[in-house]
């Protein structure tokens, strides 16, 4: 066998030999799986023991859920349409998000290094608008391929500052998220990369630190179009069109990011998982 015994591996032992030890029928699709028994510790296992969907009884619903979450669907509607429990949908969202994050990194590493990158923050909230959330997003110019994203908390601003005091202090994690995103995409871009963004004064120091040989082109912000979901900008030519169009896709295809909706995020890890699922779907089908 080409795999190691999970029990011996956890105990720090070397690889063990196996004997065939019957079969078992997988409950999700009734597939007949060969089982093996380790000669060293007498623990049985199978090649499926190392699969990402090991012990999932509804694995045949995973692909339907992935398409549902990437097409403007909510968790409650997924549970109703696919005849699943809402707890099952919540668990599968996190599992699919973790798998999508690995897949996004793998595909981006296989692609050619890019020369032009656009990045900015997309704002949403969790539970209430008094608890805003920032999504730091980086995309490749023209192709709109998503290179990476990070989710972080941010304090309330404007007229919501007074109302947000009842929720206590809210840390600003945008700088740390930007740092983590830049470190993640360093291997995906060329040394003389050209990064495009708006006039945010916090961007230049981070760009110089992580991309010392690159160039940073900054553009003045514009008013949004009335029909562009608040992301597409007015004017004949938008220098950040690839980024703004991708943000508009996020608003339209990720249910919890839609404006004027009651489908809101309750946990940041669920938001991140949902975004990763859509990012892989976007790069695969919509770019």
C-alpha positions as CSV (number, residue, x, y, z in Angstrom):
1,X,0.0,0.0,0.0
2,X,1.1,3.6,-0.7
3,X,-0.4,5.1,2.5
4,X,0.6,4.8,6.1
5,X,-1.4,3.5,9.0
6,X,-3.0,6.6,10.6
7,X,-2.6,5.0,14.1
8,X,1.0,4.1,13.7
9,X,1.7,7.5,12.1
10,X,0.2,9.3,15.1
11,X,2.3,7.2,17.5
12,X,5.5,8.1,15.6
13,X,6.2,4.6,14.2
14,X,7.4,3.8,10.8
15,X,5.2,2.6,7.9
16,X,3.4,-0.7,8.5
17,X,2.3,-3.5,6.2
18,X,-1.3,-4.2,5.5
19,X,-3.6,-7.2,5.0
20,X,-6.8,-7.0,3.1
21,X,-9.6,-7.0,5.6
22,X,-12.9,-7.1,3.8
23,X,-15.0,-4.3,2.3
24,X,-17.5,-1.8,3.5
25,X,-20.3,0.1,1.7
26,X,-20.1,3.9,1.8
27,X,-23.4,5.3,3.0
28,X,-23.3,8.4,0.8
29,X,-23.1,6.6,-2.6
30,X,-23.2,2.9,-1.7
31,X,-19.7,2.5,-3.2
32,X,-17.8,-0.7,-2.2
33,X,-14.5,0.3,-0.5
34,X,-11.6,-2.1,0.2
35,X,-10.6,-2.1,3.9
36,X,-7.1,-3.0,5.2
37,X,-5.7,-4.0,8.6
38,X,-2.3,-2.9,9.8
39,X,-0.1,-5.8,10.9
40,X,1.6,-3.6,13.6
41,X,-1.3,-2.2,15.6
42,X,-4.2,-4.2,14.1
43,X,-6.1,-1.0,13.3
44,X,-8.3,-1.1,10.1
45,X,-8.3,1.7,7.6
46,X,-8.9,2.4,3.9
47,X,-7.7,4.8,1.2
48,X,-10.7,6.9,2.0
49,X,-9.4,7.5,5.5
50,X,-7.2,10.3,4.1
51,X,-9.8,11.9,1.9
52,X,-11.0,15.4,2.6
53,X,-14.6,14.2,2.8
54,X,-13.9,11.2,5.1
55,X,-16.9,10.2,7.2
56,X,-19.2,12.6,5.4
57,X,-22.6,10.9,4.9
58,X,-23.8,13.6,2.4
59,X,-20.8,14.0,0.2
60,X,-22.9,13.7,-2.9
61,X,-24.4,17.0,-2.0
62,X,-21.1,18.9,-1.9
63,X,-20.9,19.9,-5.5
64,X,-24.6,21.1,-5.5
65,X,-23.8,23.2,-2.4
66,X,-20.7,24.7,-3.9
67,X,-22.7,25.8,-7.0
68,X,-25.5,27.1,-4.8
69,X,-23.2,29.2,-2.6
70,X,-21.5,30.7,-5.6
71,X,-24.8,31.6,-7.3
72,X,-26.4,33.9,-4.8
73,X,-27.9,31.2,-2.6
74,X,-28.3,31.3,1.2
75,X,-27.7,28.6,3.8
76,X,-31.4,28.3,4.8
77,X,-32.5,28.0,1.2
78,X,-29.8,25.4,0.6
79,X,-31.1,23.3,3.5
80,X,-34.6,23.6,2.1
81,X,-33.9,22.9,-1.5
82,X,-31.4,20.0,-1.0
83,X,-33.3,18.4,1.9
84,X,-30.5,18.9,4.4
85,X,-30.4,20.0,8.0
86,X,-29.2,23.6,8.6
87,X,-26.5,22.3,10.9
88,X,-25.2,20.1,8.1
89,X,-25.2,23.0,5.7
90,X,-23.2,25.2,8.2
91,X,-20.6,22.4,8.7
92,X,-20.3,21.8,5.0
93,X,-19.8,25.5,4.3
94,X,-16.7,25.6,6.5
95,X,-15.4,22.3,5.0
96,X,-16.0,23.5,1.4
97,X,-14.4,26.9,2.2
98,X,-11.2,25.3,3.5
99,X,-11.0,23.0,0.5
100,X,-11.7,26.0,-1.8
101,X,-8.9,28.0,-0.2
102,X,-6.3,25.3,-0.9
103,X,-7.7,24.9,-4.5
104,X,-7.4,28.7,-5.1
105,X,-3.8,28.7,-3.9
106,X,-2.9,25.7,-6.0
107,X,-4.4,27.1,-9.2
108,X,-2.8,30.5,-8.8
109,X,0.6,28.9,-8.3
110,X,0.2,26.9,-11.6
111,X,-0.7,30.1,-13.5
112,X,1.8,32.5,-15.0
113,X,3.1,35.3,-12.8
114,X,1.1,38.5,-13.4
115,X,2.5,42.0,-14.1
116,X,-0.6,44.1,-13.2
117,X,-2.5,43.8,-10.0
118,X,-5.4,45.8,-8.6
119,X,-6.4,45.8,-4.9
120,X,-8.7,47.5,-2.6
121,X,-11.1,46.9,0.3
122,X,-14.7,45.8,0.0
123,X,-16.8,46.7,3.0
124,X,-19.7,44.7,4.5
125,X,-20.8,43.9,8.1
126,X,-21.6,41.1,10.5
127,X,-24.9,41.0,12.4
128,X,-25.4,44.8,12.2
129,X,-24.0,47.8,10.3
130,X,-22.5,49.0,13.6
131,X,-20.0,46.1,13.3
132,X,-18.4,46.6,9.8
133,X,-16.1,44.1,8.1
134,X,-13.4,44.8,5.5
135,X,-12.6,42.3,2.7
136,X,-9.1,43.0,1.2
137,X,-9.2,41.8,-2.4
138,X,-6.4,41.5,-5.1
139,X,-7.2,40.7,-8.7
140,X,-5.3,40.5,-11.9
141,X,-5.9,43.3,-14.4
142,X,-8.0,42.5,-17.5
143,X,-8.5,38.8,-16.8
144,X,-10.1,39.6,-13.4
145,X,-8.5,36.5,-11.9
146,X,-8.8,36.6,-8.1
147,X,-5.3,36.2,-6.6
148,X,-6.3,36.3,-2.9
149,X,-8.5,37.9,-0.3
150,X,-8.5,38.4,3.5
151,X,-11.3,39.2,6.0
152,X,-10.8,41.6,8.9
153,X,-12.8,43.7,11.4
154,X,-12.8,47.5,11.3
155,X,-14.4,50.1,13.6
156,X,-17.6,51.9,12.7
157,X,-17.3,55.3,11.0
158,X,-19.5,58.3,10.1
159,X,-22.9,58.5,11.7
160,X,-22.7,55.0,13.1
161,X,-19.9,55.8,15.6
162,X,-22.3,56.8,18.3
163,X,-24.6,53.8,17.9
164,X,-21.7,51.4,17.7
165,X,-20.5,52.3,21.3
166,X,-22.8,49.8,22.8
167,X,-20.9,47.0,21.1
168,X,-17.6,48.0,22.8
169,X,-14.2,48.5,21.2
170,X,-13.8,47.0,17.7
171,X,-10.2,46.5,16.6
172,X,-9.0,47.6,13.2
173,X,-7.4,44.5,11.5
174,X,-7.2,46.0,8.0
175,X,-3.4,46.6,8.1
176,X,-2.7,43.0,9.3
177,X,-5.0,41.6,6.6
178,X,-3.3,43.7,3.9
179,X,0.1,42.4,5.1
180,X,-1.1,38.8,5.1
181,X,-2.6,39.2,1.6
182,X,0.6,40.8,0.2
183,X,2.7,38.1,1.6
184,X,0.4,35.5,0.1
185,X,0.5,36.9,-3.5
186,X,4.3,37.8,-3.5
187,X,5.0,34.4,-5.2
188,X,2.2,35.0,-7.8
189,X,3.5,38.3,-9.2
190,X,6.6,39.4,-11.0
191,X,9.4,41.4,-9.2
192,X,8.6,44.6,-11.2
193,X,4.8,44.3,-10.6
194,X,2.6,47.3,-11.1
195,X,-0.1,47.6,-8.4
196,X,-3.1,49.8,-8.9
197,X,-5.3,51.2,-6.1
198,X,-7.2,54.3,-5.0
199,X,-5.8,57.2,-3.0
200,X,-6.0,55.5,0.4
201,X,-3.0,56.9,2.4
202,X,-2.4,53.6,4.2
203,X,-1.5,51.7,1.0
204,X,1.9,53.1,-0.1
205,X,3.9,52.1,2.9
206,X,2.7,48.5,2.7
207,X,3.3,48.3,-1.0
208,X,6.9,49.6,-0.7
209,X,7.6,47.1,2.1
210,X,6.3,44.0,0.4
211,X,7.1,45.0,-3.3
212,X,10.3,47.1,-3.2
213,X,10.9,46.7,-6.9
214,X,7.3,47.2,-7.9
215,X,5.4,50.4,-8.8
216,X,2.3,51.7,-7.2
217,X,-0.2,53.6,-9.4
218,X,-2.9,55.5,-7.5
219,X,-6.2,56.8,-8.9
220,X,-8.7,59.2,-7.4
221,X,-12.0,57.6,-6.4
222,X,-15.2,58.2,-8.3
223,X,-18.9,58.3,-7.6
224,X,-20.6,54.9,-8.0
225,X,-23.1,54.2,-10.8
226,X,-26.8,53.9,-9.7
227,X,-27.0,50.5,-11.4
228,X,-23.6,49.1,-10.5
229,X,-24.4,47.7,-7.0
230,X,-22.4,50.5,-5.5
231,X,-19.1,49.2,-7.0
232,X,-19.0,50.2,-10.7
233,X,-17.9,53.8,-11.1
234,X,-19.2,56.7,-13.2
235,X,-17.1,58.0,-16.2
236,X,-16.1,56.8,-19.6
237,X,-13.0,54.9,-18.4
238,X,-12.3,53.3,-15.1
239,X,-8.6,52.5,-14.4
240,X,-9.7,50.0,-11.7
241,X,-12.5,48.4,-13.8
242,X,-11.3,44.8,-13.2
243,X,-11.3,45.2,-9.4
244,X,-14.7,47.1,-9.3
245,X,-16.3,44.7,-11.7
246,X,-15.2,41.8,-9.5
247,X,-16.5,43.5,-6.4
248,X,-19.8,43.9,-8.2
249,X,-19.8,40.2,-8.9
250,X,-19.2,39.5,-5.2
251,X,-22.2,41.7,-4.3
252,X,-24.4,40.0,-6.8
253,X,-23.4,36.3,-6.4
254,X,-22.6,36.1,-2.7
255,X,-25.9,36.4,-0.9
256,X,-24.5,37.8,2.4
257,X,-22.8,40.6,0.6
258,X,-25.9,42.0,-1.1
259,X,-27.0,45.5,-0.1
260,X,-30.3,45.9,1.7
261,X,-30.6,42.3,2.7
262,X,-31.5,40.4,5.8
263,X,-29.1,37.6,4.9
264,X,-26.2,38.8,7.1
265,X,-23.0,37.3,8.3
266,X,-22.9,36.1,11.9
267,X,-19.4,34.6,12.0
268,X,-16.3,35.8,10.1
269,X,-15.0,32.3,9.4
270,X,-18.3,31.5,7.6
271,X,-17.9,34.7,5.5
272,X,-14.3,33.8,4.6
273,X,-15.4,30.3,3.6
274,X,-18.2,31.6,1.5
275,X,-15.9,34.0,-0.3
276,X,-13.3,31.3,-1.0
277,X,-15.9,29.1,-2.5
278,X,-17.0,31.9,-4.8
279,X,-13.4,32.9,-5.7
280,X,-12.7,29.4,-7.0
281,X,-16.0,29.4,-8.9
282,X,-15.2,32.9,-10.3
283,X,-11.8,31.9,-11.6
284,X,-13.1,28.7,-13.1
285,X,-16.2,30.0,-14.9
286,X,-16.7,33.7,-14.8
287,X,-13.4,35.4,-15.6
